[in-house]
Amino acid sequence: MAQEPTVSAARVEQAQRFRPEQAEQDEARQRLTPAFDDQAPASPGDPDLGQQVILKKSEKATPFNVFANVSGFFTSNAALTDANVVSDYFLVAEVGGSFQRVIARDLYAEVTIRQATFRYSEFNELDFDSMNVGAGLTYVLRPIWGVAVSARYNYNRLTDGAEHREFFKNQTLTLSALKTFELSKAHYAYVGFSSVFGWSDPVAPQRDEYGLFLGYRVNFTRSISADLYYRIALFDYVQNREDLNQTLALSLKWEPVKGLALSASVSGGFNNSNQDVFNYQVFNGGVGLAGSVSF
């Protein structure tokens, strides 16, 4: 029983590190990049001919997406602590569905439900399940350099892996801005800022986040791509705690057929807190298999 608060804190922190906002952010970025893909390149004859538009074959809308994925990871710091650091292997399995719709020109809506299971090889007391339900709006500000601004609500519920008892609930409102830079048809860079406001039960892990992120994506072929991602954020907790958190990740994805992908990734997390007990470093590496169907 004395270990339960520490165990719960570790599970909450791990769930926050694997929060689905990043996945939805990636999907939105790919959907909106480039923001002006329906415009022809500028030319000296534009004043005489008027605005040029590229004609493209109309594709059938597929607003619904059902997905499932499973990944195995090695972690250098299973409990995300500064002392008594232990390594372990863990499995993350997830299923879910989403609905995306174009409400108006440059305005997109999205609703997503996810259920994930985290299971550790040695430290089974860290096992937990995570349910997320969220919805958001994204709008592309074409007159302001094509910046995409988003607002998203998410509800997260965590239960332990043994008896499925609820030990954490969290509601978040995420406001973000994202700008992409298309370097060529094969690669692009992006930069953005996000603020995450949270309301949790119990209140001890409750925090707001203010983060700057940037990344680079390259498509080596039609089926092989790589992503490099970095984020630095200030975590402002309600109980007199402030953390400076950094994440660096590199991933490689192979999609042999549409809707089926194999991936490999390595990442590092670095947390510096004004309360030394919450300082930690962690390195993760793993592989995964993901499948999805859109209709």
C-alpha positions as CSV (number, residue, x, y, z in Angstrom):
1,M,0.0,0.0,0.0
2,A,2.9,2.3,0.7
3,Q,4.1,1.9,-2.9
4,E,0.7,2.6,-4.5
5,P,1.0,6.4,-4.7
6,T,4.4,6.0,-6.4
7,V,3.1,3.3,-8.7
8,S,0.0,5.4,-9.7
9,A,2.2,8.4,-10.3
10,A,4.5,6.4,-12.6
11,R,1.5,5.0,-14.6
12,V,0.0,8.5,-14.9
13,E,3.3,9.9,-16.2
14,Q,3.7,7.1,-18.7
15,A,0.1,7.6,-19.9
16,Q,0.9,11.3,-20.4
17,R,4.0,10.5,-22.4
18,F,1.8,8.3,-24.7
19,R,-1.0,10.7,-24.9
20,P,-3.0,10.5,-28.1
21,E,-2.8,14.3,-28.9
22,Q,0.5,13.6,-30.7
23,A,-1.1,11.0,-33.0
24,E,-4.0,13.3,-33.8
25,Q,-1.6,16.1,-34.4
26,D,0.4,14.0,-36.8
27,E,-2.8,13.1,-38.7
28,A,-3.9,16.7,-38.9
29,R,-0.5,17.8,-40.1
30,Q,-0.4,15.2,-42.9
31,R,-4.0,16.1,-43.9
32,L,-3.2,19.9,-44.0
33,T,0.3,19.7,-45.7
34,P,0.7,21.5,-47.9
35,A,-2.0,24.0,-47.0
36,F,-2.1,25.4,-50.5
37,D,-2.0,22.1,-52.5
38,D,-4.9,23.2,-54.7
39,Q,-3.0,26.3,-56.0
40,A,-0.8,26.4,-59.0
41,P,2.7,27.9,-58.6
42,A,3.0,31.6,-59.1
43,S,4.0,32.7,-62.6
44,P,4.7,36.1,-64.4
45,G,1.4,35.7,-66.4
46,D,-0.9,35.6,-63.4
47,P,-2.0,39.2,-63.7
48,D,-3.3,38.5,-67.2
49,L,-4.6,35.0,-66.7
50,G,-6.0,35.3,-63.2
51,Q,-5.6,32.8,-60.3
52,Q,-4.6,29.4,-61.6
53,V,-6.0,26.3,-59.9
54,I,-4.8,22.7,-60.3
55,L,-7.5,20.3,-61.4
56,K,-7.3,17.0,-59.5
57,K,-9.4,13.8,-59.7
58,S,-12.1,13.9,-57.1
59,E,-11.8,11.2,-54.5
60,K,-14.6,9.7,-52.6
61,A,-14.8,11.0,-49.0
62,T,-14.0,8.5,-46.3
63,P,-14.8,10.2,-43.0
64,F,-14.7,7.1,-40.8
65,N,-11.5,5.4,-39.8
66,V,-11.1,2.3,-37.7
67,F,-7.6,1.4,-36.5
68,A,-5.6,-1.0,-34.4
69,N,-2.0,-1.2,-33.5
70,V,0.4,-3.1,-31.3
71,S,4.0,-2.0,-30.3
72,G,6.7,-3.5,-28.2
73,F,9.2,-1.3,-26.4
74,F,12.3,-1.4,-24.3
75,T,12.5,1.3,-21.7
76,S,15.6,2.3,-19.6
77,N,13.5,3.7,-16.8
78,A,10.2,1.8,-16.3
79,A,9.0,3.9,-13.3
80,L,10.3,7.3,-14.6
81,T,12.2,8.0,-11.4
82,D,15.6,9.6,-10.6
83,A,16.6,6.9,-8.0
84,N,16.5,3.1,-8.2
85,V,16.2,3.2,-12.0
86,V,15.1,-0.1,-13.5
87,S,14.6,-1.1,-17.1
88,D,11.9,-3.3,-18.6
89,Y,10.0,-4.3,-21.7
90,F,6.4,-3.3,-22.2
91,L,3.6,-3.8,-24.8
92,V,1.1,-1.2,-25.9
93,A,-2.0,-2.4,-27.8
94,E,-4.6,0.0,-29.0
95,V,-7.9,0.0,-30.9
96,G,-10.1,2.9,-31.8
97,G,-12.1,4.8,-34.4
98,S,-12.3,8.4,-35.6
99,F,-14.6,10.6,-37.7
100,Q,-13.3,13.5,-39.7
101,R,-15.3,15.9,-41.7
102,V,-14.7,19.1,-43.7
103,I,-17.2,21.6,-42.3
104,A,-16.3,24.4,-44.6
105,R,-13.3,25.5,-46.7
106,D,-10.3,25.2,-44.4
107,L,-12.3,24.1,-41.4
108,Y,-12.0,20.5,-40.2
109,A,-13.8,18.6,-37.4
110,E,-12.6,15.4,-35.8
111,V,-13.9,12.9,-33.1
112,T,-11.8,10.0,-31.9
113,I,-12.1,7.2,-29.4
114,R,-9.1,5.1,-28.3
115,Q,-8.6,2.3,-25.8
116,A,-5.1,1.3,-25.0
117,T,-3.5,-1.4,-22.9
118,F,0.0,-1.1,-21.3
119,R,1.6,-4.4,-20.1
120,Y,5.1,-4.7,-18.6
121,S,7.2,-7.8,-18.7
122,E,8.7,-7.7,-15.2
123,F,7.0,-5.0,-13.2
124,N,3.4,-6.0,-13.6
125,E,2.3,-3.5,-10.9
126,L,2.9,-0.8,-13.5
127,D,0.3,-2.3,-15.9
128,F,-2.7,-0.1,-16.7
129,D,-5.4,0.6,-19.3
130,S,-6.1,4.0,-20.9
131,M,-9.3,5.2,-22.5
132,N,-9.4,8.5,-24.4
133,V,-12.4,10.3,-26.0
134,G,-11.8,13.5,-27.8
135,A,-13.0,16.0,-30.3
136,G,-11.5,19.0,-32.0
137,L,-11.6,21.7,-34.7
138,T,-8.8,22.8,-37.0
139,Y,-8.8,25.9,-39.2
140,V,-6.2,26.9,-41.8
141,L,-5.5,30.6,-41.8
142,R,-4.5,31.0,-45.4
143,P,-4.0,34.8,-45.3
144,I,-1.6,34.3,-42.3
145,W,1.0,32.1,-44.0
146,G,-1.3,29.1,-43.9
147,V,-1.0,28.6,-40.2
148,A,-3.3,25.9,-38.9
149,V,-4.9,26.6,-35.5
150,S,-6.7,23.9,-33.5
151,A,-8.8,23.6,-30.4
152,R,-9.3,20.1,-28.9
153,Y,-11.0,18.6,-25.9
154,N,-10.0,15.2,-24.5
155,Y,-11.2,12.9,-21.7
156,N,-8.8,10.3,-20.3
157,R,-9.6,7.5,-17.8
158,L,-6.9,5.2,-16.4
159,T,-7.6,1.9,-14.7
160,D,-5.1,-0.6,-13.2
161,G,-4.2,-3.7,-15.2
162,A,-5.2,-6.3,-12.5
163,E,-8.6,-5.4,-11.1
164,H,-9.4,-2.6,-13.6
165,R,-10.0,-0.1,-10.8
166,E,-10.1,3.5,-11.8
167,F,-7.3,5.6,-10.3
168,F,-7.1,8.7,-12.6
169,K,-9.4,10.8,-14.7
170,N,-8.3,13.8,-16.6
171,Q,-9.9,16.4,-18.9
172,T,-7.8,18.6,-21.2
173,L,-8.3,21.5,-23.5
174,T,-5.5,21.9,-26.1
175,L,-5.0,25.0,-28.1
176,S,-2.3,24.9,-30.8
177,A,-0.9,26.6,-33.9
178,L,1.1,24.8,-36.6
179,K,3.0,26.0,-39.6
180,T,4.4,23.6,-42.2
181,F,7.2,24.4,-44.7
182,E,7.1,22.2,-47.8
183,L,10.7,21.8,-49.0
184,S,9.7,19.6,-51.9
185,K,7.1,16.9,-52.7
186,A,9.2,14.4,-50.8
187,H,9.9,16.2,-47.5
188,Y,8.7,19.1,-45.3
189,A,9.4,20.7,-41.9
190,Y,7.0,22.1,-39.3
191,V,7.0,24.1,-36.2
192,G,4.2,24.8,-33.7
193,F,3.1,25.8,-30.2
194,S,0.5,24.2,-27.9
195,S,-1.1,25.0,-24.6
196,V,-2.7,22.2,-22.7
197,F,-5.0,23.0,-19.8
198,G,-5.9,20.1,-17.5
199,W,-8.4,19.2,-14.8
200,S,-7.7,15.9,-13.1
201,D,-9.0,13.6,-10.3
202,P,-7.1,13.2,-8.1
203,V,-5.8,16.7,-8.3
204,A,-2.1,16.1,-7.4
205,P,-1.1,15.2,-11.1
206,Q,-3.1,18.1,-12.5
207,R,-1.0,20.4,-14.7
208,D,-1.1,22.9,-17.6
209,E,1.5,22.6,-20.4
210,Y,3.1,25.2,-22.6
211,G,5.2,23.6,-25.3
212,L,7.1,24.4,-28.5
213,F,7.6,21.6,-31.0
214,L,9.3,21.2,-34.4
215,G,9.9,18.3,-36.7
216,Y,11.0,17.1,-40.1
217,R,9.4,14.4,-42.3
218,V,11.0,12.8,-45.4
219,N,9.4,10.3,-47.8
220,F,12.2,8.1,-49.2
221,T,9.7,6.3,-51.4
222,R,5.9,6.1,-51.7
223,S,6.0,3.5,-48.9
224,I,9.0,4.4,-46.7
225,S,9.1,7.6,-44.6
226,A,11.0,8.9,-41.5
227,D,10.1,11.5,-38.9
228,L,12.3,13.5,-36.5
229,Y,10.5,15.3,-33.7
230,Y,11.5,17.5,-30.8
231,R,9.4,19.2,-28.1
232,I,10.3,21.3,-25.1
233,A,7.5,22.2,-22.6
234,L,6.9,23.8,-19.3
235,F,4.6,21.7,-17.0
236,D,2.9,23.9,-14.4
237,Y,1.3,21.7,-11.7
238,V,-1.3,22.9,-9.2
239,Q,0.8,21.8,-6.2
240,N,3.8,24.1,-6.3
241,R,5.7,22.1,-8.9
242,E,7.2,23.1,-12.2
243,D,9.0,20.8,-14.7
244,L,10.9,21.5,-17.9
245,N,10.3,18.5,-20.1
246,Q,12.1,17.7,-23.4
247,T,11.3,14.9,-25.9
248,L,13.4,13.9,-28.9
249,A,12.1,11.1,-31.2
250,L,13.1,9.5,-34.4
251,S,10.8,7.0,-36.3
252,L,10.9,5.0,-39.5
253,K,7.7,3.7,-41.2
254,W,7.2,1.2,-44.0
255,E,3.7,1.0,-45.5
256,P,3.8,-1.9,-48.0
257,V,0.0,-1.6,-48.7
258,K,-2.4,1.2,-47.9
259,G,-3.7,0.8,-44.3
260,L,-0.9,-1.5,-43.1
261,A,2.3,-0.1,-41.6
262,L,5.4,-1.4,-39.8
263,S,7.4,1.1,-37.7
264,A,10.5,1.4,-35.6
265,S,11.3,4.2,-33.2
266,V,13.8,5.5,-30.6
267,S,13.1,8.4,-28.2
268,G,14.5,10.1,-25.2
269,G,12.7,12.0,-22.5
270,F,14.4,14.4,-20.1
271,N,12.5,15.9,-17.2
272,N,13.9,18.6,-14.8
273,S,11.7,19.6,-11.9
274,N,11.9,22.1,-9.0
275,Q,11.3,19.0,-6.9
276,D,14.2,16.7,-7.3
277,V,12.2,13.5,-6.8
278,F,10.5,14.1,-10.1
279,N,13.7,14.5,-12.2
280,Y,14.2,11.6,-14.6
281,Q,15.7,10.5,-17.9
282,V,14.3,7.8,-20.1
283,F,15.2,6.2,-23.4
284,N,12.7,4.0,-25.3
285,G,13.1,1.9,-28.4
286,G,10.6,-0.3,-30.1
287,V,8.8,-1.7,-33.1
288,G,5.1,-1.7,-34.0
289,L,2.5,-2.9,-36.4
290,A,-0.5,-0.7,-37.3
291,G,-3.6,-1.3,-39.5
292,S,-6.5,0.9,-40.4
293,V,-9.6,0.9,-42.6
294,S,-11.3,4.0,-43.9
295,F,-14.8,4.2,-45.3
